[in-house]
Protein backbone atom coordinates (compact mmCIF):
# COMPACT_ATOMS: atom_id res chain seq x y z
CA UNK A 1 0.00 0.00 0.00
CA UNK A 2 1.33 3.40 -1.00
CA UNK A 3 -0.47 6.72 -1.45
CA UNK A 4 -0.31 10.52 -1.10
CA UNK A 5 -3.07 12.50 0.63
CA UNK A 6 -3.78 16.05 1.79
CA UNK A 7 -2.88 16.51 5.44
CA UNK A 8 -6.19 18.10 6.55
CA UNK A 9 -8.33 15.44 4.88
CA UNK A 10 -6.27 12.65 6.45
CA UNK A 11 -6.23 14.22 9.94
CA UNK A 12 -9.99 14.81 9.91
CA UNK A 13 -10.75 11.26 8.72
CA UNK A 14 -8.46 9.59 11.26
CA UNK A 15 -9.64 11.82 14.15
CA UNK A 16 -13.29 11.06 13.45
CA UNK A 17 -12.70 7.30 13.17
CA UNK A 18 -10.38 7.10 16.20
CA UNK A 19 -12.90 8.95 18.39
CA UNK A 20 -15.17 5.89 18.52
CA UNK A 21 -12.39 3.41 19.32
CA UNK A 22 -12.55 1.72 22.76
CA UNK A 23 -10.23 2.94 25.53
CA UNK A 24 -9.66 -0.60 26.75
CA UNK A 25 -10.17 -2.92 23.78
CA UNK A 26 -10.94 -6.58 24.44
CA UNK A 27 -8.35 -7.52 21.79
CA UNK A 28 -5.44 -5.31 20.62
CA UNK A 29 -6.55 -5.06 16.97
CA UNK A 30 -9.74 -3.19 18.00
CA UNK A 31 -7.53 -0.23 19.03
CA UNK A 32 -6.48 0.10 15.40
CA UNK A 33 -7.82 1.98 12.40
CA UNK A 34 -7.84 0.18 9.08
CA UNK A 35 -6.36 2.08 6.15
CA UNK A 36 -7.41 0.52 2.84
CA UNK A 37 -6.59 1.98 -0.59
CA UNK A 38 -8.46 0.92 -3.72
CA UNK A 39 -8.77 2.79 -7.04
CA UNK A 40 -7.59 6.16 -5.69
CA UNK A 41 -9.83 6.06 -2.62
CA UNK A 42 -8.68 5.63 0.97
CA UNK A 43 -11.13 4.08 3.42
CA UNK A 44 -10.39 4.78 7.08
CA UNK A 45 -12.35 2.37 9.29
CA UNK A 46 -12.80 1.61 12.98
CA UNK A 47 -14.90 -1.05 14.72
CA UNK A 48 -15.32 -2.33 18.29
CA UNK A 49 -18.19 -4.81 17.72
CA UNK A 50 -20.64 -2.15 18.94
CA UNK A 51 -19.98 0.87 16.74
CA UNK A 52 -18.37 1.02 13.30
CA UNK A 53 -17.11 4.19 11.59
CA UNK A 54 -15.90 4.57 8.03
CA UNK A 55 -14.90 7.58 5.97
CA UNK A 56 -13.67 7.71 2.37
CA UNK A 57 -10.97 10.16 1.23
CA UNK A 58 -9.66 10.75 -2.31
CA UNK A 59 -5.92 10.07 -2.58
CA UNK A 60 -3.19 9.66 -5.17
CA UNK A 61 -2.82 5.90 -4.98
CA UNK A 62 0.45 4.34 -6.12
CA UNK A 63 -0.29 0.84 -4.81
CA UNK A 64 -3.53 -0.62 -3.46
CA UNK A 65 -3.47 -2.45 -0.15
CA UNK A 66 -4.35 -2.26 3.53
CA UNK A 67 -2.66 -1.59 6.86
CA UNK A 68 -3.86 -1.67 10.48
CA UNK A 69 -2.26 0.82 12.85
CA UNK A 70 -2.96 2.27 16.32
CA UNK A 71 -5.84 4.70 15.86
CA UNK A 72 -5.15 7.11 18.72
CA UNK A 73 -1.45 7.34 17.91
CA UNK A 74 -2.13 7.99 14.23
CA UNK A 75 -4.72 10.63 15.16
CA UNK A 76 -2.21 12.45 17.39
CA UNK A 77 0.46 12.34 14.68
CA UNK A 78 -1.73 13.49 11.78
CA UNK A 79 -3.10 16.36 13.88
CA UNK A 80 0.46 17.58 14.58
CA UNK A 81 1.78 17.34 10.99
CA UNK A 82 2.75 20.45 9.01
CA UNK A 83 0.32 21.64 6.31
CA UNK A 84 1.88 19.66 3.48
CA UNK A 85 0.92 16.54 1.49
CA UNK A 86 1.42 13.28 3.38
CA UNK A 87 3.05 10.21 1.83
CA UNK A 88 2.13 6.90 3.45
CA UNK A 89 3.48 3.48 2.60
CA UNK A 90 3.22 0.03 4.18
CA UNK A 91 6.68 -1.50 4.38
CA UNK A 92 6.85 -4.96 5.90
CA UNK A 93 5.41 -4.84 9.42
CA UNK A 94 5.57 -1.02 9.56
CA UNK A 95 3.78 2.01 8.24
CA UNK A 96 5.99 4.85 7.02
CA UNK A 97 4.53 8.34 7.09
CA UNK A 98 6.38 11.29 5.55
CA UNK A 99 5.18 14.91 5.61
CA UNK A 100 7.70 17.56 4.59
CA UNK A 101 10.81 16.76 6.63
CA UNK A 102 8.83 14.91 9.31
CA UNK A 103 9.07 11.13 9.16
CA UNK A 104 7.29 8.54 11.33
CA UNK A 105 7.57 4.76 11.37
CA UNK A 106 4.72 2.98 13.12
CA UNK A 107 4.27 -0.73 13.85
CA UNK A 108 1.28 -2.34 12.14
CA UNK A 109 -1.02 -5.11 13.33
CA UNK A 110 -2.14 -8.16 11.31
CA UNK A 111 -4.84 -7.07 8.85
CA UNK A 112 -6.28 -10.59 8.72
CA UNK A 113 -7.07 -10.45 12.48
CA UNK A 114 -9.35 -7.43 12.06
CA UNK A 115 -13.11 -8.13 12.07
CA UNK A 116 -15.21 -7.30 9.01
CA UNK A 117 -17.30 -4.16 9.37
CA UNK A 118 -21.06 -4.78 9.44
CA UNK A 119 -23.09 -3.93 6.36
CA UNK A 120 -25.32 -0.87 6.50
CA UNK A 121 -28.92 -1.83 7.33
CA UNK A 122 -31.66 -1.06 4.82
CA UNK A 123 -32.42 2.64 4.34
CA UNK A 124 -35.48 3.92 6.21
CA UNK A 125 -35.36 7.50 4.90
CA UNK A 126 -33.44 10.77 4.86
CA UNK A 127 -33.31 13.91 6.99
CA UNK A 128 -31.61 17.29 6.66
CA UNK A 129 -28.16 16.99 8.26
CA UNK A 130 -28.21 20.32 10.12
CA UNK A 131 -31.75 19.74 11.45
CA UNK A 132 -30.76 16.25 12.59
CA UNK A 133 -27.63 17.48 14.38
CA UNK A 134 -29.50 20.27 16.18
CA UNK A 135 -32.30 17.92 17.29
CA UNK A 136 -29.90 15.29 18.62
CA UNK A 137 -27.99 17.94 20.61
CA UNK A 138 -31.24 19.08 22.23
CA UNK A 139 -32.21 15.57 23.32
CA UNK A 140 -28.92 13.78 24.10
CA UNK A 141 -28.20 16.08 27.07
CA UNK A 142 -31.03 14.45 29.04
CA UNK A 143 -29.76 10.87 28.58
CA UNK A 144 -28.36 9.08 31.62
CA UNK A 145 -24.66 8.43 32.20
CA UNK A 146 -25.09 5.46 34.56
CA UNK A 147 -23.96 2.35 32.67
CA UNK A 148 -25.70 0.12 35.24
CA UNK A 149 -28.98 1.40 33.74
CA UNK A 150 -28.21 0.95 30.02
CA UNK A 151 -31.76 1.74 28.93
CA UNK A 152 -31.43 5.27 30.33
CA UNK A 153 -28.18 5.91 28.44
CA UNK A 154 -30.01 5.79 25.12
CA UNK A 155 -32.05 8.12 22.94
CA UNK A 156 -35.35 6.61 21.83
CA UNK A 157 -36.05 7.29 18.16
CA UNK A 158 -39.69 6.94 17.12
CA UNK A 159 -40.42 6.90 13.40
CA UNK A 160 -44.09 7.41 12.57
CA UNK A 161 -44.88 8.44 9.02
CA UNK A 162 -43.15 11.73 8.23
CA UNK A 163 -42.55 12.55 11.92
CA UNK A 164 -39.33 11.59 13.67
CA UNK A 165 -39.40 11.93 17.45
CA UNK A 166 -36.44 11.62 19.83
CA UNK A 167 -36.72 11.18 23.60
CA UNK A 168 -34.15 10.81 26.36
CA UNK A 169 -34.34 10.78 30.16
CA UNK A 170 -32.10 10.12 33.15
CA UNK A 171 -35.16 10.03 35.47
CA UNK A 172 -34.54 13.61 36.66
CA UNK A 173 -35.23 15.34 33.35
CA UNK A 174 -36.74 14.45 30.00
CA UNK A 175 -36.18 15.92 26.56
CA UNK A 176 -38.51 15.46 23.58
CA UNK A 177 -37.89 16.72 20.04
CA UNK A 178 -40.13 16.13 17.04
CA UNK A 179 -39.02 16.94 13.48
CA UNK A 180 -40.13 16.18 9.95
CA UNK A 181 -38.15 13.75 7.80
CA UNK A 182 -38.47 11.93 4.47
CA UNK A 183 -39.33 8.25 5.05
CA UNK A 184 -38.88 5.70 2.26
CA UNK A 185 -42.19 4.19 3.40
CA UNK A 186 -44.88 6.72 4.34
CA UNK A 187 -46.50 4.15 6.66
CA UNK A 188 -43.30 3.49 8.60
CA UNK A 189 -43.67 2.82 12.34
CA UNK A 190 -40.43 1.83 14.06
CA UNK A 191 -38.97 2.51 17.50
CA UNK A 192 -35.26 2.16 18.29
CA UNK A 193 -33.09 2.89 21.33
CA UNK A 194 -29.70 4.25 20.26
CA UNK A 195 -26.73 4.82 22.61
CA UNK A 196 -26.82 8.57 23.26
CA UNK A 197 -23.07 9.13 23.05
CA UNK A 198 -22.80 7.39 19.68
CA UNK A 199 -25.80 9.28 18.30
CA UNK A 200 -24.47 12.62 19.56
CA UNK A 201 -20.96 12.09 18.13
CA UNK A 202 -22.37 10.92 14.80
CA UNK A 203 -24.81 13.82 14.44
CA UNK A 204 -22.12 16.32 15.44
CA UNK A 205 -19.85 14.97 12.68
CA UNK A 206 -22.51 14.75 9.97
CA UNK A 207 -24.24 18.08 10.69
CA UNK A 208 -21.56 20.45 9.32
CA UNK A 209 -21.22 18.40 6.10
CA UNK A 210 -24.66 19.60 5.04
CA UNK A 211 -26.98 17.86 2.63
CA UNK A 212 -28.96 14.92 3.91
CA UNK A 213 -28.30 12.09 6.32
CA UNK A 214 -29.58 8.63 5.43
CA UNK A 215 -31.04 6.80 8.41
CA UNK A 216 -30.90 3.01 8.09
CA UNK A 217 -32.65 0.59 10.45
CA UNK A 218 -32.74 -3.18 10.66
CA UNK A 219 -34.80 -4.80 13.39
CA UNK A 220 -33.43 -7.97 14.95
CA UNK A 221 -34.17 -9.65 18.26
CA UNK A 222 -34.34 -7.62 21.49
CA UNK A 223 -31.24 -5.47 21.63
CA UNK A 224 -29.80 -7.12 18.53
CA UNK A 225 -30.98 -4.59 15.98
CA UNK A 226 -28.66 -2.16 14.24
CA UNK A 227 -28.96 1.42 13.08
CA UNK A 228 -26.86 3.16 10.46
CA UNK A 229 -26.22 6.77 9.50
CA UNK A 230 -24.61 7.92 6.25
CA UNK A 231 -23.80 11.44 5.09
CA UNK A 232 -21.26 12.68 2.58
CA UNK A 233 -18.35 10.23 2.62
CA UNK A 234 -19.01 9.06 6.18
CA UNK A 235 -21.02 6.17 7.54
CA UNK A 236 -21.59 4.83 11.05
CA UNK A 237 -23.39 1.77 12.34
CA UNK A 238 -24.30 1.05 15.95
CA UNK A 239 -25.86 -1.78 17.87
CA UNK A 240 -29.17 -0.78 19.41
CA UNK A 241 -29.93 -0.98 23.12
CA UNK A 242 -32.74 -3.18 24.34
CA UNK A 243 -35.66 -0.78 24.54
CA UNK A 244 -38.45 -3.33 24.87
CA UNK A 245 -39.32 -2.11 28.40
CA UNK A 246 -38.69 1.60 27.84
CA UNK A 247 -41.05 3.46 30.16
CA UNK A 248 -43.97 5.48 28.70
CA UNK A 249 -42.23 8.77 29.48
CA UNK A 250 -44.45 10.97 27.31
CA UNK A 251 -47.12 10.65 30.01
CA UNK A 252 -44.84 12.66 32.36
CA UNK A 253 -45.62 15.87 30.48
CA UNK A 254 -48.49 17.62 32.31
CA UNK A 255 -51.66 18.05 30.27
CA UNK A 256 -52.21 21.54 31.75
CA UNK A 257 -50.45 24.12 33.90
CA UNK A 258 -51.42 26.64 36.59
CA UNK A 259 -48.59 29.17 36.14
CA UNK A 260 -46.34 30.30 33.34
CA UNK A 261 -43.22 32.46 33.06
CA UNK A 262 -41.42 33.98 30.08
CA UNK A 263 -37.76 34.73 30.67
CA UNK A 264 -34.79 35.79 28.49
CA UNK A 265 -32.67 32.65 28.07
CA UNK A 266 -29.16 34.14 28.09
CA UNK A 267 -29.86 36.32 31.14
CA UNK A 268 -31.30 33.43 33.15
CA UNK A 269 -28.34 31.19 32.30
CA UNK A 270 -25.88 33.87 33.47
CA UNK A 271 -27.83 34.51 36.68
CA UNK A 272 -28.11 30.80 37.54
CA UNK A 273 -24.38 30.30 36.93
CA UNK A 274 -23.51 33.22 39.21
CA UNK A 275 -25.87 32.31 42.01
CA UNK A 276 -24.92 28.61 41.87
CA UNK A 277 -21.30 29.48 42.72
CA UNK A 278 -22.17 29.28 46.43
CA UNK A 279 -24.24 26.09 46.03
CA UNK A 280 -22.80 22.71 46.88
CA UNK A 281 -23.06 19.90 44.33
CA UNK A 282 -26.41 18.61 45.56
CA UNK A 283 -27.86 22.00 46.48
CA UNK A 284 -30.63 23.38 44.24
CA UNK A 285 -31.09 26.94 43.08
CA UNK A 286 -34.43 28.47 44.06
CA UNK A 287 -36.50 30.36 41.52
CA UNK A 288 -39.15 32.64 43.07
CA UNK A 289 -41.67 33.92 40.52
CA UNK A 290 -44.18 36.70 41.14
CA UNK A 291 -45.80 39.57 39.32
CA UNK A 292 -42.65 41.61 40.08
CA UNK A 293 -40.40 39.19 38.16
CA UNK A 294 -37.95 36.48 39.18
CA UNK A 295 -35.49 36.13 42.07
CA UNK A 296 -32.86 33.38 41.82
CA UNK A 297 -31.14 32.37 45.05
CA UNK A 298 -28.98 29.62 46.54
CA UNK A 299 -27.39 28.77 49.84
CA UNK A 300 -24.20 26.82 50.41
CA UNK A 301 -21.95 25.71 53.22
CA UNK A 302 -20.90 27.98 56.08
CA UNK A 303 -23.76 30.42 55.56
CA UNK A 304 -22.69 31.35 52.01
CA UNK A 305 -25.70 32.71 50.17
CA UNK A 306 -26.43 34.45 46.89
CA UNK A 307 -29.47 35.98 45.24
CA UNK A 308 -30.15 38.00 42.12
CA UNK A 309 -33.31 39.50 40.69
CA UNK A 310 -34.13 39.66 36.99
CA UNK A 311 -37.01 40.56 34.72
CA UNK A 312 -39.59 37.91 33.90
CA UNK A 313 -43.22 37.92 32.78
CA UNK A 314 -45.24 35.70 35.10
CA UNK A 315 -48.89 34.68 35.23
CA UNK A 316 -50.35 32.67 38.11
CA UNK A 317 -50.00 32.58 41.88
CA UNK A 318 -46.51 33.40 43.27
CA UNK A 319 -44.32 30.30 43.16
CA UNK A 320 -40.94 29.19 44.55
CA UNK A 321 -39.41 26.08 43.02
CA UNK A 322 -35.97 24.44 43.31
CA UNK A 323 -33.92 22.88 40.49
CA UNK A 324 -30.55 21.25 39.96
CA UNK A 325 -28.67 24.25 38.46
CA UNK A 326 -26.79 22.24 35.82
CA UNK A 327 -29.94 20.48 34.62
CA UNK A 328 -31.66 23.85 34.35
CA UNK A 329 -28.74 25.36 32.40
CA UNK A 330 -28.60 22.35 30.06
CA UNK A 331 -32.24 22.75 29.16
CA UNK A 332 -32.02 26.50 28.62
CA UNK A 333 -28.78 26.37 26.63
CA UNK A 334 -30.26 23.94 24.10
CA UNK A 335 -33.59 25.67 23.52
CA UNK A 336 -32.45 27.39 20.34
CA UNK A 337 -34.53 30.45 21.25
CA UNK A 338 -33.97 33.82 22.93
CA UNK A 339 -37.00 33.45 25.21
CA UNK A 340 -37.96 30.46 27.34
CA UNK A 341 -41.47 29.61 28.47
CA UNK A 342 -41.53 27.81 31.85
CA UNK A 343 -44.82 26.07 32.67
CA UNK A 344 -45.67 24.94 36.22
CA UNK A 345 -48.38 22.87 37.88
CA UNK A 346 -47.03 23.56 41.38
CA UNK A 347 -43.70 23.64 43.25
CA UNK A 348 -43.59 19.84 43.63
CA UNK A 349 -44.48 18.66 40.13
CA UNK A 350 -42.26 18.65 37.01
CA UNK A 351 -41.83 21.94 35.17
CA UNK A 352 -41.66 22.14 31.36
CA UNK A 353 -39.32 24.47 29.47
CA UNK A 354 -40.25 25.32 25.87
CA UNK A 355 -38.83 27.75 23.29
CA UNK A 356 -40.83 30.88 22.44
CA UNK A 357 -40.95 32.57 19.06
CA UNK A 358 -40.64 36.29 18.39
CA UNK A 359 -44.37 36.65 19.05
CA UNK A 360 -43.90 35.16 22.52
CA UNK A 361 -45.89 32.03 21.72
CA UNK A 362 -44.54 28.54 22.39
CA UNK A 363 -42.80 27.01 19.36
CA UNK A 364 -43.93 23.37 19.03
CA UNK A 365 -41.41 20.58 18.55
CA UNK A 366 -39.17 20.74 21.63
CA UNK A 367 -39.99 20.29 25.31
CA UNK A 368 -37.61 19.84 28.23
CA UNK A 369 -39.13 18.52 31.45
CA UNK A 370 -37.21 18.98 34.71
CA UNK A 371 -38.03 17.49 38.09
CA UNK A 372 -38.06 19.96 41.02
CA UNK A 373 -36.01 19.44 44.17
CA UNK A 374 -38.01 19.80 47.37
CA UNK A 375 -36.59 22.46 49.63
CA UNK A 376 -37.50 23.52 53.15
CA UNK A 377 -37.29 27.25 53.80
Number of C-alpha atoms within 10 A of each C-alpha: 18 20 20 21 21 17 19 17 15 23 19 16 23 29 18 21 25 25 15 22 23 17 10 9 12 10 10 12 24 24 25 28 29 27 20 18 25 15 12 16 17 26 22 26 26 31 28 20 15 16 22 23 27 22 21 20 18 17 22 16 20 15 15 15 16 18 23 28 22 20 25 18 15 21 21 14 14 21 16 11 18 14 12 14 17 22 20 20 20 22 14 9 13 17 20 17 19 17 20 12 7 10 13 13 14 15 15 19 21 11 15 10 12 18 13 10 16 16 10 20 17 15 18 20 20 21 19 17 24 18 17 21 22 18 23 23 19 26 27 26 23 29 25 21 15 11 9 8 11 14 25 25 24 29 33 27 18 18 22 18 17 18 16 21 22 24 25 29 26 18 13 16 22 26 26 25 21 18 16 18 20 18 21 13 13 13 11 16 13 15 18 24 27 26 23 24 17 20 22 21 16 24 23 18 15 23 19 11 15 13 15 20 26 22 22 19 22 17 16 10 7 11 16 12 19 25 24 26 23 23 23 15 14 23 20 25 28 23 19 25 22 18 19 12 7 11 11 7 14 11 8 11 16 15 7 9 14 11 18 19 20 23 20 18 21 15 14 23 18 12 17 22 15 17 20 26 16 21 20 12 12 10 19 24 27 25 21 16 24 18 14 13 17 23 18 23 23 24 20 17 10 7 8 11 15 17 18 14 15 14 16 18 16 22 15 14 12 14 16 16 23 23 21 19 22 16 17 22 18 15 27 25 16 18 21 17 17 16 23 27 25 21 22 22 17 16 17 15 16 23 24 24 25 25 25 22 15 10 7 12 14 19 16 13 14 22 24 28 25 24 21 20 20 14 15 5 3
